Amino acid sequence: MRIFAAVAVLAFLAPYALAYLDQSFSIYAKVAEDGNARITEKTVFFLENDLEKEAFDYYLRLGQTTLLDWKRFSKSIGYHFSGKVSTLRIVAKHEFDVHPNAASVTLEYDAEEIMQMQLFSARATKYTLNTPLIALISSKGEISLGNSMSFTLEVPRDAQEIKISPDPGVLREKNVITWTGPLHGKWDVEFTREKSLSDEVNQFFAKSVGDLQKNYFWVLLLGFALVVAVKFMQKPEENGK
């Protein structure tokens, strides 16, 4: 009975959801060393009348809402990365500090292979933005950001030789790059990371220990065979005496 009532309320409120006015939209992508990223997408919109406020408050009271539920409120709400995503967390709230009628829905999730990785030396790896996975980019590799839209990319702190197109201008601080709309054009991001000599040595020893543990049985067997061989070779010498 409760499920039927919830469906009835949603069906009544759905037509009004289409009237919601998007105020701003932002994406923050924090790139990890493995090329994956933690994504935060936030959509802020205005509730223009009492019915829209009632609809939003109803979803808040539900507690456990799905991505499909919140799509009723704004066309901007949804995954903007088409690769493998996981660990979705949805946070919805009123934004009274923005405007008395403002509210927001934030998606937080993990996205795989945001950056393509290519090892071009023993210690250096090149990272390239995997643009086909981003919904804001066309098939020609061009980014399109409308008014009040932004995209922020945070690369690892040890990133070197960072190359960016289009140039974000003043909206770049060390390893954090932000593009704001309106913006349209070809989009490319690449950088390199180089392992320190100490990291390389530590990784070598860790791998060696790991290989030794995996082949522990064969190492013991080889040692036993060597002991037997030595004993066998010593016997003729003892007999000769």
Backbone torsions as a table, in degrees:
resi	resn	phi	psi	omega
1	MET	NA	-42.6	179.2
2	ARG	-64.8	-37.8	178.1
3	ILE	-63.4	-42.4	179.6
4	PHE	-62.4	-41.1	-179.9
5	ALA	-64.9	-40.0	179.3
6	ALA	-64.1	-42.6	179.3
7	VAL	-63.0	-40.0	-179.9
8	ALA	-63.9	-42.3	179.0
9	VAL	-64.5	-43.6	179.8
10	LEU	-62.7	-39.5	179.5
11	ALA	-65.4	-34.9	178.9
12	PHE	-70.3	-38.6	-174.9
13	LEU	-85.9	-19.5	-174.0
14	ALA	-54.6	-44.8	-178.3
15	PRO	-59.3	-31.4	-177.8
16	TYR	-76.9	-22.4	-178.5
17	ALA	-63.8	-27.8	-178.0
18	LEU	-69.1	-13.3	-177.6
19	ALA	-89.3	-5.9	-176.9
20	TYR	-60.5	137.4	-177.3
21	LEU	-102.2	115.2	177.8
22	ASP	-68.9	127.0	179.3
23	GLN	-94.6	-43.5	179.4
24	SER	-157.4	159.3	178.6
25	PHE	-144.9	132.7	-179.2
26	SER	-140.2	148.2	175.1
27	ILE	-125.8	134.3	174.5
28	TYR	-124.6	118.8	-179.2
29	ALA	-116.4	116.3	178.9
30	LYS	-102.6	110.2	-174.0
31	VAL	-81.4	133.2	176.6
32	ALA	-94.8	172.6	-177.6
33	GLU	-65.3	-25.0	-178.8
34	ASP	-87.2	5.3	178.2
35	GLY	90.2	-10.3	175.2
36	ASN	-82.4	174.4	-176.7
37	ALA	-149.7	151.9	170.4
38	ARG	-95.9	122.0	-173.5
39	ILE	-107.3	135.7	172.2
40	THR	-126.2	117.3	178.3
41	GLU	-115.1	127.3	-178.5
42	LYS	-126.6	126.3	176.6
43	THR	-114.6	123.6	176.4
44	VAL	-109.1	131.3	-179.5
45	PHE	-139.3	163.3	179.7
46	PHE	-101.0	135.1	173.1
47	LEU	-90.4	110.5	-166.5
48	GLU	-86.4	-14.8	-179.4
49	ASN	-152.3	176.6	-175.7
50	ASP	-65.2	-34.3	179.7
51	LEU	-65.2	-39.5	178.6
52	GLU	-67.6	-39.9	176.5
53	LYS	-63.1	-40.9	179.1
54	GLU	-64.5	-40.0	179.1
55	ALA	-64.2	-44.4	-180.0
56	PHE	-64.1	-45.1	179.6
57	ASP	-63.6	-32.6	178.1
58	TYR	-63.9	-45.2	178.8
59	TYR	-64.1	-36.6	177.0
60	LEU	-62.6	-40.6	-179.1
61	ARG	-69.4	-25.0	178.7
62	LEU	-62.2	-32.2	178.4
63	GLY	82.1	-63.2	-178.3
64	GLN	-103.8	94.1	179.3
65	THR	-110.3	155.6	-178.9
66	THR	-103.1	170.3	177.2
67	LEU	-62.7	-36.9	179.3
68	LEU	-63.1	-36.7	177.8
69	ASP	-59.5	-46.8	-174.9
70	TRP	-76.5	-15.9	175.1
71	LYS	-63.1	-21.6	177.9
72	ARG	-66.2	-23.6	-175.8
73	PHE	-87.3	-34.5	-176.4
74	SER	-154.0	137.2	177.8
75	LYS	-68.4	-17.6	-178.7
76	SER	-79.4	-18.9	-176.8
77	ILE	-75.8	123.9	179.9
78	GLY	153.7	165.1	179.0
79	TYR	-63.4	129.7	174.7
80	HIS	-106.1	16.7	173.3
81	PHE	-129.0	125.9	-172.8
82	SER	-91.6	0.8	178.2
83	GLY	-80.1	-161.8	179.2
84	LYS	-74.9	127.7	179.0
85	VAL	-124.6	155.2	-178.6
86	SER	-157.1	172.8	176.7
87	THR	51.0	50.8	179.1
88	LEU	-70.3	135.0	174.4
89	ARG	-130.7	129.1	-178.0
90	ILE	-113.2	127.7	177.9
91	VAL	-123.6	119.9	178.0
92	ALA	-120.3	139.7	-179.1
93	LYS	-162.8	163.9	171.7
94	HIS	-77.1	148.4	180.0
95	GLU	-117.7	68.3	-176.1
96	PHE	-65.6	-25.1	178.3
97	ASP	-72.1	-19.8	176.8
98	VAL	-86.8	-49.6	-179.0
99	HIS	-167.3	147.4	179.7
100	PRO	-56.5	-26.6	-178.5
101	ASN	-103.9	8.5	-176.7
102	ALA	-86.5	147.5	175.6
103	ALA	-146.3	165.3	-178.0
104	SER	-145.1	155.9	171.9
105	VAL	-129.7	125.6	-178.8
106	THR	-117.0	131.5	175.3
107	LEU	-107.5	130.5	174.6
108	GLU	-123.7	126.6	-178.3
109	TYR	-158.8	165.5	176.6
110	ASP	-98.2	135.0	178.7
111	ALA	-123.5	135.8	-176.6
112	GLU	-93.3	149.0	172.0
113	GLU	57.2	40.2	174.0
114	ILE	-64.2	-35.3	176.6
115	MET	-113.9	134.0	172.7
116	GLN	-84.7	136.1	-174.4
117	MET	-113.8	138.0	179.1
118	GLN	-137.6	119.2	178.6
119	LEU	-82.0	116.4	-177.8
120	PHE	-115.9	4.0	170.4
121	SER	-159.6	174.4	-177.2
122	ALA	-61.6	-27.9	-175.0
123	ARG	-121.2	-6.6	-174.3
124	ALA	-116.0	139.9	178.5
125	THR	-127.7	134.7	178.2
126	LYS	-99.2	133.0	179.1
127	TYR	-112.4	133.8	177.9
128	THR	-130.5	132.8	-179.2
129	LEU	-60.9	128.1	-178.7
130	ASN	-84.5	74.7	-170.8
131	THR	-59.5	-32.4	-180.0
132	PRO	-61.0	-18.5	-178.9
133	LEU	-82.2	-12.3	-173.8
134	ILE	-97.0	124.5	-175.4
135	ALA	-68.0	-21.1	-178.8
136	LEU	-80.0	-1.8	-177.0
137	ILE	-114.0	135.8	-178.6
138	SER	-77.7	174.6	179.3
139	SER	-64.0	-19.5	178.4
140	LYS	-87.9	2.6	179.4
141	GLY	82.2	18.5	-178.9
142	GLU	-99.4	133.7	178.7
143	ILE	-87.1	146.1	178.2
144	SER	-135.4	111.0	176.8
145	LEU	-118.1	127.6	178.9
146	GLY	-85.5	-173.1	177.4
147	ASN	-61.1	142.6	178.3
148	SER	60.6	28.4	175.4
149	MET	-117.4	145.0	178.9
150	SER	-145.4	152.4	177.0
151	PHE	-133.8	122.1	-179.5
152	THR	-117.3	132.2	179.5
153	LEU	-121.1	120.9	176.4
154	GLU	-107.8	116.8	-179.9
155	VAL	-98.5	163.3	179.3
156	PRO	-54.0	148.8	-175.7
157	ARG	-61.9	-28.8	-177.6
158	ASP	-91.7	14.9	178.4
159	ALA	-64.9	138.6	-179.4
160	GLN	-125.3	161.9	176.0
161	GLU	50.3	49.2	-178.5
162	ILE	-73.2	123.1	178.2
163	LYS	-117.4	128.9	-172.8
164	ILE	-132.1	138.3	173.1
165	SER	-149.0	128.3	-0.9
166	PRO	-74.8	157.7	-178.7
167	ASP	-68.2	122.6	179.6
168	PRO	-75.2	-3.1	178.5
169	GLY	67.5	-127.5	-175.8
170	VAL	-73.9	-12.2	-177.2
171	LEU	-87.4	49.5	176.7
172	ARG	-140.2	127.5	-179.7
173	GLU	-134.1	102.2	-179.3
174	LYS	54.7	-106.4	-174.8
175	ASN	-100.4	12.9	179.4
176	VAL	-117.8	122.5	-177.5
177	ILE	-120.8	132.2	-179.0
178	THR	-127.6	129.5	173.2
179	TRP	-108.1	137.2	178.3
180	THR	-124.7	146.4	179.4
181	GLY	-85.0	166.1	1.3
182	PRO	-75.0	137.1	-176.8
183	LEU	-152.2	136.7	178.5
184	HIS	-150.1	130.8	178.6
185	GLY	162.4	177.7	179.0
186	LYS	-64.9	136.9	-174.9
187	TRP	-125.5	122.8	177.2
188	ASP	-142.1	138.8	174.5
189	VAL	-138.8	130.3	174.9
190	GLU	-149.3	152.4	177.8
191	PHE	-158.4	169.8	178.7
192	THR	-123.3	154.0	173.2
193	ARG	-130.5	136.3	-178.6
194	GLU	-123.0	129.8	178.2
195	LYS	-71.5	141.5	173.9
196	SER	-74.2	160.3	-179.7
197	LEU	-61.2	-38.5	179.4
198	SER	-64.9	-40.3	177.5
199	ASP	-63.5	-39.5	-180.0
200	GLU	-65.4	-41.8	178.9
201	VAL	-65.3	-44.0	179.3
202	ASN	-62.5	-40.6	179.0
203	GLN	-65.7	-37.3	178.9
204	PHE	-63.4	-46.7	-179.7
205	PHE	-67.2	-38.3	178.2
206	ALA	-62.9	-41.2	178.0
207	LYS	-66.5	-39.6	-180.0
208	SER	-63.9	-43.6	177.8
209	VAL	-64.4	-41.1	178.1
210	GLY	-61.9	-43.8	178.4
211	ASP	-64.0	-37.1	179.7
212	LEU	-66.1	-40.1	178.8
213	GLN	-66.6	-38.8	179.6
214	LYS	-67.0	-32.2	-176.5
215	ASN	-108.3	28.4	-176.6
216	TYR	-58.3	-42.5	-178.8
217	PHE	-62.1	-43.8	-177.2
218	TRP	-70.6	-32.2	176.5
219	VAL	-64.9	-43.9	176.9
220	LEU	-62.7	-42.2	-179.8
221	LEU	-63.4	-41.0	178.4
222	LEU	-65.0	-41.8	177.7
223	GLY	-62.1	-41.5	178.3
224	PHE	-63.7	-39.8	179.9
225	ALA	-65.3	-37.8	178.4
226	LEU	-66.1	-40.4	178.6
227	VAL	-63.6	-43.5	178.4
228	VAL	-62.8	-41.2	-179.4
229	ALA	-64.3	-41.8	179.4
230	VAL	-64.2	-44.7	178.7
231	LYS	-61.5	-40.7	-178.9
232	PHE	-65.5	-37.0	179.4
233	MET	-73.3	-24.9	-180.0
234	GLN	-79.0	-25.1	-177.0
235	LYS	-61.4	-47.0	178.5
236	PRO	-59.3	-36.3	178.9
237	GLU	-64.7	-40.2	179.6
238	GLU	-66.5	-39.4	179.7
239	ASN	-67.0	-31.3	-178.6
240	GLY	-68.8	-29.0	179.1
241	LYS	-70.9	NA	NA
